[in-house]
Amino acid sequence: MESINEIWKLVGLRYKSHPWHGVFIGDDAPDIVMSYIECVPTDTIKYEVDKVSGYLKVDRPQKFSNVIPALYGFIPQTYCGPKVAELCNQRNWRTDIVGDGDPIDICVLTEKHIPHGDLLVSSIPIGGFRMIDGNEADDKIIAVMKQDEIYNNFQDLSECPVAYIERLRHYFLTYKDMPGHTRRCEITHTYGKEEAHEVIRRSQEDYHSKFGKIETKLSLAAFEAITKGKMLNESRTEKAKSKPDRKK
């Protein structure tokens, strides 16, 4: 097992981890979580991670003058599945809502100007929006950047300026709007830190139910590859020994 761990250390030096599966959410989750940032307020194009490759890709140009008022991305090793949907159904007295099948989205508040996405930010969740897109749960966790000199003083969403929260609400309610189409998105609740923690915990459970423990799967795959490599080498050695010596 020690040799397998050494292999993963070397792999980590050579290859970039997948932002969704290869980045650790953090030992202190849900109090403090690692966030992967896809978009920043100055972006005029919506970026998102390609789920297969892990590379940041262009999702679509912003067609209208809606700008995300905070850093925006997702929480690694989370999944909006049955348990997140169950909570959304309970809070809305419904039974038809399902998870959207994506990692949990997060907005990170900071006073600092961050010029681009595709980076990791240590974040402290303080609340969120219970958003429903059609019949899919699509919660938006709101967090503050750890050690931010201004926003780090907010311990709960209720402490944030109302105008700022309304700006975030407006963005999420309108960023998918298209002329001539009926709005699909609704925000049914604005919640505080404790509810945000519950959403994150459930999304972690959904992730492990969907994908299992990634480290274990990778270690088993590596062990299998090493075993097959040894068997192949042994087979080649045996074949070499069985060949007649042409020099005699």
N, C-alpha and C positions, 0 to 999 in steps of 0.2 A: 504493500500500500504506500510505503514511503517513496518508492521509485515512481509510482503514478503521480503522487503529489509534486514531485520534482519535475515531472513532465509538464504538468499544468503550469508550473511557475515559468518554465521555458517557453511554453506556448503563449503565456501572457506577455512575455517580452517580445515575441515575434508578431503576434496578431492582435488586432483591435477587437475588443469584446463587443458582442451584439448589445446595443443599448437597452433592449427590452429584457433579454434573458441572461446576458453575461455580466450585467452590472448589479451589484448587491444593493438591496434596498436600504440596508443599514441595521446594525444591532439594536438601535434604539427606536425602531419603527413600532408604532405609528407616531411617537412623540417627535422624532426627527427622521426625515426620510431623504434619500438621495433623489433628486429630480433630474431628468434629462430634458434639456431645453431645446425645442424645435424652432420656435419663433420668438422674435423680440419686437418691441413696439415700432421700430423703424422699418420693419419688413413690409414691402408692398406685394409680396408673394407668400402664399401659405405653404410652408414646408411641413413634411411629416416623414417619419422613418418608414422605409420600406421593410415590411415585416419579414421578408425572406432574407434579404442581404444584410439588413441593419444599417444601410447607408441612408443618409438624409436625402430625400428627393423632393422635387417640385410637385406639390399637390395641385395647386391652381393659382393663377394670378388673382389678386383681390380685385373684383370687378367694380366695387364701390368704395367710398371713402371711410370704410370701417377699419379701425386700427386697434389691435389688441393692446389694452392699456397696461399690460404687465408681461413679464416673461411667461411663456406658455409652452408646456410640454406634457410629459407623463411621468408616472412613478414606475420605475423598473420592477419586474417580478410581481406585478399585480395584473388582475384580469377581471373585467366586468362580466361576471357569469351569473349562475343561479342564485348564489347567496346575496350578491349585491342587488339583483333583481327582486329577490324576496323582500329585502328591506324596503325597497322602493314601492313594492305592492302594498306592504303593510302600512306605510306612511300615507298612502293615497287611497286606501280602501279599494284596491283593484286586484285583479288576478291575471291580467293579460300581459303585463310588462315582462320583457326578457332582457338579459344583458346584451350589450352591443358588441361583445367579443373583442374589445380593445383593452389595452392597459388603461388605468385610471388617469384621467387628465388632471393637470395641476397648473395653477397660476401662482407665480412667485413674485411677491412685492419686494421691491428694493428701490432705494434712492439712487443707486448707481446706474450709469449708462453702460449697458452691455451691448456691444456693437453687432454681435452675431450669435446665432444659435449653434447647435451641435456641441454642447458642453454640459458638464454636470454641476449641479448646485445643491449644496446641503440646505435643506428647507425645514421649517417648523410649521406644520399645518395648524391653522387657527379656525377653520370653518369651511363652508362650501355651498354650492348650489345643487339642489336636487333637480336636475334637468332631465326631461323626457323628450326624446326625438322620435316622433311617431309612437311606436309602442316599445321603444328601447330605452333602458336606463342609461344615462350619460352624465353621471355626476362630475362636477367640476370642483376639485379641492382647491381651496385658497390657502396659501402659505406665505410666510415671510422668510426672506433669506437669513440664514443663521449669521449672527453677529452684525447684521445691518444696523447702522447707528440710529436710524430713524424708525424703521418698521419693526425692529426687534423688540420694541417696547409693547407692541400689541400682543396680548396673550389670547385673545378671542376675537372673532369677527365682529362682535357687538361693539368693540372698542374702536373700530375703524370709522373714518368719516363716512357718513351716509352717502354723500355725493360720489365718493370713489367706488363704493359697492354698487351704486346704481349705474355707474359707467361700465363696470364689468357685466352687470346684468344686461344692459342694453346691447353690448357687443355680442354676447352669447345668444341673445334672442333674435338678432338680426344678421349675423355673419353668414348664415346659409340662405337668407332670403333671396328670391329671384323674382323679377317682375312677372306678373301674371300667374304666379304660383301661390297656393295657400301655405301659410307658415306652419311648419311641422313641429317646431321646438316650443317647449313651454318650461318655465321654471316654477315648480310647485312649492318649494320651500327654500329659504335661506337659513342655514343651520350653523351652529357654533362648533367649537373644538371637539367636544365629546362625540358628537354625531359624525364629524369628519374622521375621527379615530375609528369609529365603528365601521364606516364605509371602507377604510383602508384595511382593517383587519379582515373583513369579509372578502375583499378583493385578493388578499394574500391567500386565503383559504381556497378561493376559486382558482387562483393561479396554480397552486399545488395539486388541486383536483384535476385540472386540465393538462398540466405539463409534467407533474411529478417533480422530484428533486433533481434539477438539472445537473448538479455536481455529481450525483450518484450515477446518472445515465452516462455522463461523459467519462467517468472513471471506469464504468463497466465496458464502454466502447473501447477505451484505451487498453484495458486489460485484455479484451478480446483480440484487439489488433496485435498486441505484443505476443500473445499466445500463438496466434496464426503465423506471425513472423518467425517465431522460434520453430514451429512445426515445419514451415517452409524451408528454413535453413537446415534443419535436421534431415529433411527429405533430400535436399540437394547434396548434402554430405554423404548420405547413404548411396545415392546414385553414383556419385564420384568414386566411392570405394568399390562399387560393383563393376565399374568399367574395367576392361582388360588393360594391362600395362603394355602399350605398343612397343616400348623400348626393349622388352625381353625377347 
